[in-house]
Amino acid sequence: MSRRKFFSQLVHKAAEITLGLEKAKQESERIEDFLASFDDYPIAGTYPRELFEDEAKKLGIDIDALGEKEAIKLIVQKKMFSNKEKDS
């Protein structure tokens, strides 16, 4: 492999990594922005508590200890970040 090709591939890989990191950063910021405004959404009052209880048990979240709204927020946060990791 020539020096030129080696450095060309090196620059290309560095650019790919940089773009991938930037995309991941933007996605994380989008999730954080959504979660910051989560209190504005009436999700706890819209859906019955039973829908969240099963998911909370799977994730090891105690709805009674955290409170319904905080538990739902934590469930959504965990799901969003786990989906993000699967997509990566």
Summary of the structure (lengths in Angstrom):
residues: 88
radius of gyration: 20.0
end to end distance: 30.8
largest distance: 64.5
contacts: 188
relative contact order: 0.10
helix: 86%
strand: 0%
